[in-house]
Amino acid sequence: MRQRPGKGNAVFITLEDETGVLNLIIWRHLAERQRRILLSARLLGVWAEIQRADGVQHLIVRRLYDYSHLLGELQVHSRDFH
């Protein structure tokens, strides 16, 4: 899930798996500089620093990478759970 609050200074990407939730924080200046990658990458890589406070972890993103080319011809279909 990707979200950018209306007047926020960052874009937040929430990653979730069976172990829990982790938020990527992408500050506005980086999001604007790497906008194409942020919005179009099908497989997004990041270079980031982990931040831990009060039992919560975040990744503060310093650089974005588009690794979509590694997906090859993989077909991904949406699975809707009702």
Beta strands, then each sheet from edge to edge (+ up, - down):
strand 1: 2-3
strand 2: 10-17
strand 3: 20-27
strand 4: 44-53
strand 5: 56-66
sheet 1: 1+ 2- 3+ 5+ 4-
end
